[in-house]
């Protein structure tokens, strides 16, 4: 392959993998923010359910309290009010707990739990994650939010013990901090609390990203939405809208969409009510309504895929997994890594080799030694196979055999195509692992396998 072609392909691969990593970082950021926000709400909901038990006949009890207070205005609360209510002090405590469970108290408690969770755990990782992502915005209405993100990055290296921003800093509030958070972010002296403000910025940034008001440089799915528009979109807006069969008026578009969605939801609700939805129903999960869609079942194999299977079988036949295992041993002699735990070997090595392949096939496919012994024409008994399993198959021997196969695989790979790989994994996917390959080096599903093999 000519160097210009190789460099072009490498550049295309690098660009593609860079966009994948950037998209994954954005997904991770949005997932983390949504996760701790949802956890805080569920935690408060459970606490409220535990403490705010409904008190029945509240009006009657309040009337009794008022009547007793007016009858004996000079008396103390314990002497006058408590006896006027059935249950006394315990009933009044339940009334107060229920009153605290209103919307305002609920939001305040969610803010407290969110700030605590962010300060104690997520604050250590989210600023570093934000530093790895380059945010962009073409909407001037979101300029305060972009300035707030820059402020967070400037303060990323300042210890968290510094609770407030410097008085000389211009800290954006409007468009960044929701009205319900103002009392938690800004105190009575106008001083801004860092942790609460950072949390507001992160949540607002997450919402703006999902609305595509803010995009990420170098991303693919989170790229600049204007790149998806024709270059002459602004000049010929009416022409493009006509081709899309959409109205120019945003209000008309929203009203039409809402009407279509309401009609679809009404039809769906009617189908569920009449049990004509194909098994689709509404269930409750963690106290919230969720759509439950049943499994579609096994679909028919497409005709073209069936024809492809037939052609492949006609050309190359169907190869048994045991044949793969046998051919691999012929090439690499990996069965030589299996040594007995006994003091000596009396059985010929060729017989042991045959039994080892049968045992490894039985264990690797979950077929089982008994079925392999009963179903083959190999002439080996179940007792012989179990004895081989007991004497030869152990952790150290398996690791040595796997290392032999891995080294042989890496040796056969052409470095011009795959590079000089140092490890590989076998979890239904194939990865080439290089020290700079972030997709495999830090993948939670592969990293452990790479360390075990290496």
C-alpha positions as CSV (number, residue, x, y, z in Angstrom):
1,X,0.0,0.0,0.0
2,X,1.4,3.4,-1.0
3,X,2.2,5.8,1.9
4,X,-0.3,8.5,0.8
5,X,-3.1,6.0,0.8
6,X,-2.0,4.6,4.2
7,X,-1.8,8.1,5.7
8,X,-5.3,8.9,4.4
9,X,-6.8,5.8,5.8
10,X,-5.0,6.3,9.2
11,X,-6.3,9.9,9.2
12,X,-9.8,8.8,8.5
13,X,-9.7,6.1,11.2
14,X,-8.2,8.6,13.7
15,X,-10.9,11.1,13.0
16,X,-13.7,8.5,13.2
17,X,-12.4,7.2,16.6
18,X,-11.9,10.7,17.9
19,X,-15.6,11.5,17.2
20,X,-16.6,8.2,18.9
21,X,-14.6,9.0,22.0
22,X,-16.0,12.6,22.1
23,X,-19.6,11.4,21.7
24,X,-19.0,8.9,24.5
25,X,-17.6,11.6,26.8
26,X,-20.7,13.7,26.2
27,X,-23.0,10.7,26.8
28,X,-21.1,10.0,30.0
29,X,-21.5,13.6,31.2
30,X,-25.3,13.7,30.5
31,X,-25.7,10.3,32.0
32,X,-23.9,11.3,35.2
33,X,-25.9,14.5,35.7
34,X,-29.2,12.8,35.0
35,X,-28.2,9.9,37.3
36,X,-27.5,11.9,40.5
37,X,-30.5,14.2,39.8
38,X,-32.9,11.2,39.6
39,X,-31.3,9.6,42.7
40,X,-31.8,12.7,44.7
41,X,-35.5,12.9,43.8
42,X,-36.1,9.2,44.6
43,X,-34.3,9.6,47.9
44,X,-36.4,12.5,49.0
45,X,-39.6,10.7,47.8
46,X,-38.8,7.7,49.9
47,X,-38.1,9.9,52.9
48,X,-41.4,11.9,52.4
49,X,-43.4,8.7,52.0
50,X,-41.9,7.4,55.3
51,X,-42.5,10.5,57.4
52,X,-45.5,12.3,55.8
53,X,-48.3,9.8,56.6
54,X,-51.7,11.1,55.7
55,X,-53.7,12.4,58.8
56,X,-57.4,11.9,58.3
57,X,-60.1,14.4,59.4
58,X,-57.6,17.3,59.6
59,X,-60.4,19.9,59.5
60,X,-62.1,18.4,62.5
61,X,-58.9,18.3,64.5
62,X,-58.0,21.9,63.6
63,X,-61.5,23.0,64.7
64,X,-61.1,21.2,68.0
65,X,-57.7,23.0,68.5
66,X,-59.2,26.4,67.7
67,X,-62.2,25.8,70.0
68,X,-60.0,24.7,72.9
69,X,-57.6,27.6,72.5
70,X,-60.5,30.2,72.5
71,X,-62.1,28.6,75.5
72,X,-58.9,28.7,77.6
73,X,-56.6,31.4,76.1
74,X,-54.4,31.6,79.2
75,X,-53.5,28.0,79.3
76,X,-50.3,26.4,77.9
77,X,-50.1,24.4,74.7
78,X,-49.5,21.1,76.5
79,X,-52.5,21.8,78.8
80,X,-55.0,23.1,76.2
81,X,-54.0,22.1,72.6
82,X,-52.6,18.6,73.1
83,X,-55.7,17.2,74.9
84,X,-58.0,18.7,72.3
85,X,-56.7,16.3,69.6
86,X,-57.2,12.6,69.6
87,X,-53.7,11.2,69.9
88,X,-52.3,14.3,71.4
89,X,-48.8,15.4,70.5
90,X,-48.2,12.5,68.1
91,X,-51.1,13.6,65.9
92,X,-49.9,17.1,65.7
93,X,-46.4,15.9,64.8
94,X,-47.9,13.9,61.9
95,X,-49.8,17.0,60.8
96,X,-46.6,19.1,60.8
97,X,-44.7,16.3,58.8
98,X,-47.5,16.3,56.2
99,X,-47.4,20.0,55.9
100,X,-43.6,19.9,55.3
101,X,-44.2,17.6,52.3
102,X,-45.6,20.3,50.0
103,X,-43.9,21.3,46.8
104,X,-41.7,24.0,48.2
105,X,-40.3,21.9,51.0
106,X,-39.8,19.0,48.5
107,X,-37.8,21.1,46.1
108,X,-35.7,22.5,49.0
109,X,-34.8,19.1,50.2
110,X,-34.0,17.9,46.7
111,X,-31.6,20.9,46.4
112,X,-30.0,19.9,49.7
113,X,-29.5,16.3,48.7
114,X,-28.2,17.3,45.2
115,X,-25.7,19.7,46.6
116,X,-24.5,17.2,49.2
117,X,-24.1,14.4,46.6
118,X,-22.3,16.7,44.1
119,X,-20.0,18.1,46.7
120,X,-19.0,14.8,48.3
121,X,-18.6,12.7,45.2
122,X,-19.4,14.0,41.7
123,X,-17.4,17.2,42.2
124,X,-14.2,15.3,41.9
125,X,-14.9,13.9,38.4
126,X,-17.2,16.3,36.6
127,X,-14.8,19.3,36.3
128,X,-12.2,17.0,34.8
129,X,-14.8,15.6,32.4
130,X,-15.8,19.1,31.4
131,X,-12.2,20.0,30.8
132,X,-11.9,17.2,28.2
133,X,-14.9,18.5,26.2
134,X,-14.9,21.7,24.1
135,X,-18.3,23.3,24.1
136,X,-19.5,25.7,21.4
137,X,-22.6,27.9,21.0
138,X,-24.0,30.0,18.2
139,X,-27.0,31.3,20.2
140,X,-26.3,34.6,21.9
141,X,-29.1,33.8,24.4
142,X,-26.8,31.1,25.9
143,X,-23.8,33.4,26.2
144,X,-24.2,33.6,30.0
145,X,-24.1,29.8,30.3
146,X,-20.9,29.6,28.2
147,X,-19.3,32.3,30.4
148,X,-20.4,30.2,33.4
149,X,-18.7,27.1,32.0
150,X,-15.5,29.2,31.4
151,X,-15.7,30.3,35.0
152,X,-15.9,26.7,36.2
153,X,-12.9,25.7,34.2
154,X,-10.9,28.7,35.6
155,X,-11.7,27.6,39.1
156,X,-11.1,23.9,38.4
157,X,-7.7,24.0,40.1
158,X,-8.8,26.1,43.1
159,X,-9.4,23.9,46.2
160,X,-13.0,23.1,47.0
161,X,-12.4,24.5,50.4
162,X,-12.8,27.9,48.8
163,X,-16.5,28.1,49.2
164,X,-17.2,31.4,47.4
165,X,-16.1,33.1,44.2
166,X,-13.9,36.1,44.3
167,X,-15.7,39.4,44.6
168,X,-14.1,40.7,41.4
169,X,-15.5,37.8,39.4
170,X,-18.5,38.5,37.1
171,X,-20.6,35.5,37.9
172,X,-23.6,35.0,35.4
173,X,-26.9,34.4,37.2
174,X,-29.6,35.0,34.7
175,X,-30.0,32.2,32.3
176,X,-27.8,29.9,34.4
177,X,-29.4,29.6,37.9
178,X,-33.1,28.7,38.0
179,X,-35.4,30.8,40.1
180,X,-36.0,27.9,42.5
181,X,-32.2,27.7,43.2
182,X,-31.5,31.4,43.8
183,X,-31.9,31.2,47.6
184,X,-29.5,28.2,47.7
185,X,-26.9,29.9,45.4
186,X,-27.0,33.5,46.6
187,X,-27.2,34.4,50.3
188,X,-28.7,37.5,51.8
189,X,-25.4,39.4,51.4
190,X,-25.2,38.6,47.6
191,X,-22.3,36.1,48.1
192,X,-22.5,33.2,45.6
193,X,-21.9,29.7,47.0
194,X,-19.5,27.7,44.6
195,X,-20.8,24.2,45.0
196,X,-24.5,25.1,44.4
197,X,-23.6,27.4,41.5
198,X,-21.5,24.7,39.8
199,X,-24.4,22.3,40.1
200,X,-26.7,24.8,38.5
201,X,-24.2,25.3,35.6
202,X,-23.8,21.6,35.1
203,X,-27.6,20.9,35.0
204,X,-28.2,23.9,32.7
205,X,-25.4,22.7,30.4
206,X,-26.9,19.2,30.3
207,X,-30.3,20.6,29.3
208,X,-28.8,22.9,26.7
209,X,-26.8,20.0,25.2
210,X,-29.9,17.9,24.8
211,X,-31.8,20.8,23.2
212,X,-28.8,21.2,20.8
213,X,-28.5,24.9,21.8
214,X,-24.9,24.1,22.7
215,X,-22.8,21.6,20.7
216,X,-19.4,20.0,21.1
217,X,-16.4,20.5,18.8
218,X,-15.0,17.3,17.3
219,X,-18.2,15.3,18.0
220,X,-20.4,13.5,15.5
221,X,-23.8,13.0,17.2
222,X,-23.4,16.2,19.3
223,X,-21.9,18.3,16.5
224,X,-23.0,21.7,15.4
225,X,-26.7,21.4,14.2
226,X,-26.1,24.1,11.6
227,X,-23.8,21.7,9.7
228,X,-26.9,19.6,8.9
229,X,-28.6,22.5,7.1
230,X,-28.0,23.4,3.4
231,X,-25.6,26.3,2.9
232,X,-28.3,28.5,1.4
233,X,-30.9,27.7,4.1
234,X,-31.2,31.2,5.4
235,X,-31.5,32.7,1.9
236,X,-34.0,30.2,0.6
237,X,-35.8,29.2,3.8
238,X,-39.3,29.3,2.2
239,X,-38.1,26.9,-0.6
240,X,-36.7,24.4,1.9
241,X,-39.7,24.5,4.1
242,X,-42.0,23.9,1.1
243,X,-39.9,20.9,0.1
244,X,-40.2,19.6,3.7
245,X,-43.9,20.3,3.7
246,X,-43.7,22.2,6.9
247,X,-45.1,25.7,7.8
248,X,-42.9,28.7,8.3
249,X,-44.8,29.7,11.4
250,X,-43.4,27.9,14.5
251,X,-46.7,28.2,16.3
252,X,-48.5,26.4,13.6
253,X,-45.9,23.7,13.5
254,X,-46.0,23.1,17.3
255,X,-49.8,23.1,17.3
256,X,-50.0,20.5,14.5
257,X,-47.4,18.3,16.2
258,X,-49.2,18.5,19.5
259,X,-52.5,17.6,17.9
260,X,-50.9,14.6,16.2
261,X,-49.3,13.5,19.5
262,X,-52.6,13.9,21.4
263,X,-54.4,11.8,18.8
264,X,-51.8,9.1,18.9
265,X,-51.8,8.9,22.7
266,X,-55.6,8.9,22.8
267,X,-55.6,6.0,20.3
268,X,-53.0,4.2,22.3
269,X,-54.9,4.7,25.5
270,X,-58.1,3.4,24.0
271,X,-56.2,0.3,22.6
272,X,-54.7,-0.4,26.1
273,X,-58.1,0.0,27.7
274,X,-59.8,-2.4,25.3
275,X,-56.8,-4.8,25.6
276,X,-56.1,-4.5,21.8
277,X,-52.5,-3.2,22.1
278,X,-50.7,-6.5,21.4
279,X,-49.7,-6.9,25.1
280,X,-48.5,-3.3,25.6
281,X,-49.6,-2.0,28.9
282,X,-48.7,0.6,31.6
283,X,-46.9,-0.7,34.7
284,X,-45.5,1.0,37.8
285,X,-41.8,1.0,38.4
286,X,-40.4,2.7,41.5
287,X,-43.6,4.6,41.9
288,X,-43.6,5.9,38.3
289,X,-45.7,4.8,35.3
290,X,-43.8,3.0,32.6
291,X,-44.8,1.6,29.3
292,X,-44.3,-2.2,29.1
293,X,-43.8,-3.6,25.6
294,X,-43.8,-7.4,25.3
295,X,-41.2,-9.3,23.4
296,X,-41.8,-9.5,19.7
297,X,-40.9,-13.2,19.5
298,X,-38.7,-14.8,17.0
299,X,-38.9,-13.2,13.6
300,X,-38.7,-15.0,10.3
301,X,-35.2,-15.2,8.7
302,X,-35.1,-12.8,5.7
303,X,-34.9,-14.6,2.4
304,X,-31.6,-13.0,1.4
305,X,-30.0,-14.1,4.7
306,X,-31.3,-17.6,4.2
307,X,-29.8,-17.7,0.7
308,X,-26.5,-16.4,2.0
309,X,-26.4,-19.2,4.6
310,X,-27.2,-21.8,2.0
311,X,-24.4,-20.5,-0.3
312,X,-21.8,-20.4,2.4
313,X,-22.7,-23.9,3.5
314,X,-22.5,-25.1,-0.1
315,X,-19.1,-23.6,-0.7
316,X,-17.3,-24.4,2.6
317,X,-19.7,-26.7,4.5
318,X,-20.4,-26.6,8.2
319,X,-17.3,-26.7,10.4
320,X,-17.6,-28.2,13.9
321,X,-16.2,-26.2,16.8
322,X,-14.2,-29.3,17.7
323,X,-12.5,-29.1,14.3
324,X,-11.4,-25.5,15.2
325,X,-10.0,-26.7,18.5
326,X,-8.2,-29.6,16.8
327,X,-6.7,-27.4,14.0
328,X,-5.6,-24.8,16.6
329,X,-3.7,-27.5,18.5
330,X,-2.1,-28.8,15.3
331,X,-0.7,-25.4,14.6
332,X,0.2,-24.2,18.1
333,X,0.5,-27.5,20.2
334,X,-1.2,-25.6,23.1
335,X,-2.1,-29.0,24.7
336,X,1.5,-29.4,25.6
337,X,0.9,-26.7,28.2
338,X,-1.3,-29.2,30.1
339,X,0.8,-31.2,32.5
340,X,-0.4,-33.7,35.0
341,X,-0.7,-33.0,38.7
342,X,0.2,-36.7,39.3
343,X,3.8,-37.9,39.9
344,X,4.1,-39.4,36.4
345,X,2.3,-39.9,33.1
346,X,1.6,-43.5,32.1
347,X,-0.8,-42.8,29.3
348,X,0.7,-42.0,25.8
349,X,0.8,-38.3,25.0
350,X,-1.3,-38.7,21.8
351,X,-4.1,-40.3,23.8
352,X,-3.9,-37.5,26.4
353,X,-4.0,-35.0,23.6
354,X,-7.2,-36.5,22.2
355,X,-8.9,-36.6,25.6
356,X,-7.8,-33.1,26.4
357,X,-9.4,-31.8,23.2
358,X,-12.7,-33.6,24.1
359,X,-12.6,-32.3,27.7
360,X,-11.9,-28.7,26.6
361,X,-14.7,-28.9,24.0
362,X,-17.1,-30.2,26.7
363,X,-16.2,-27.5,29.1
364,X,-16.0,-24.6,26.6
365,X,-19.4,-25.3,25.0
366,X,-21.2,-26.3,28.2
367,X,-22.2,-29.6,26.6
368,X,-20.7,-31.5,29.5
369,X,-18.3,-34.4,29.7
370,X,-21.1,-37.0,29.9
371,X,-22.8,-35.9,26.7
372,X,-19.5,-35.8,24.9
373,X,-18.6,-39.2,26.1
374,X,-22.0,-40.7,25.1
375,X,-22.5,-39.0,21.8
376,X,-19.3,-39.5,19.9
377,X,-17.4,-42.2,18.0
378,X,-14.1,-41.4,19.6
379,X,-13.8,-44.5,21.7
380,X,-13.3,-42.7,25.0
381,X,-15.2,-43.4,28.2
382,X,-16.7,-40.9,30.6
383,X,-14.4,-42.2,33.3
384,X,-11.3,-41.6,31.2
385,X,-12.4,-38.0,30.3
386,X,-13.2,-37.2,33.9
387,X,-9.8,-38.5,35.0
388,X,-8.1,-36.3,32.4
389,X,-10.2,-33.3,33.5
390,X,-9.1,-33.9,37.1
391,X,-5.4,-34.5,36.4
392,X,-4.7,-32.0,33.6
393,X,-7.2,-29.1,33.5
394,X,-6.5,-26.4,36.1
395,X,-6.0,-22.7,36.3
396,X,-2.3,-22.6,35.6
397,X,-2.4,-24.9,32.7
398,X,-5.4,-23.1,31.2
399,X,-3.6,-19.7,31.5
400,X,-0.4,-21.2,29.8
401,X,-2.5,-22.6,27.0
402,X,-4.4,-19.4,26.5
403,X,-1.0,-17.5,26.4
404,X,0.2,-19.9,23.7
405,X,-2.8,-19.2,21.5
406,X,-2.7,-15.5,22.1
407,X,1.0,-15.3,21.2
408,X,0.4,-17.3,18.1
409,X,-2.5,-15.1,17.1
410,X,-0.4,-11.9,17.5
411,X,2.5,-13.5,15.6
412,X,0.3,-14.3,12.6
413,X,-1.3,-10.8,12.4
414,X,0.2,-8.6,9.8
415,X,1.7,-5.5,11.5
416,X,1.2,-3.5,8.3
417,X,-2.6,-3.8,8.8
418,X,-3.0,-4.2,12.6
419,X,0.1,-2.6,14.1
420,X,2.2,-4.2,16.8
421,X,-0.5,-5.3,19.2
422,X,0.4,-6.4,22.8
423,X,-2.8,-8.2,23.9
424,X,-6.2,-9.3,22.7
425,X,-9.5,-10.3,24.3
426,X,-12.1,-12.9,23.5
427,X,-15.5,-11.6,24.7
428,X,-17.4,-12.0,21.4
429,X,-15.5,-9.0,20.1
430,X,-11.9,-8.5,18.9
431,X,-9.8,-5.6,20.0
432,X,-6.3,-4.5,19.2
433,X,-4.8,-3.1,22.4
434,X,-2.2,-0.3,22.2
435,X,-1.0,1.8,25.1
436,X,-2.7,4.8,23.4
437,X,-5.9,3.1,22.5
438,X,-8.4,4.7,25.0
439,X,-11.3,2.6,23.6
440,X,-9.7,-0.6,24.9
441,X,-7.4,0.6,27.6
442,X,-10.2,2.1,29.6
443,X,-13.1,0.1,28.5
444,X,-14.8,-1.4,31.6
445,X,-15.8,-4.5,29.7
446,X,-12.4,-5.2,28.2
447,X,-9.8,-3.7,30.6
448,X,-10.0,-6.6,33.0
449,X,-9.6,-9.2,30.2
450,X,-6.6,-7.3,28.9
451,X,-4.9,-7.3,32.3
452,X,-5.6,-11.0,32.8
453,X,-4.1,-12.0,29.4
454,X,-1.2,-9.7,29.6
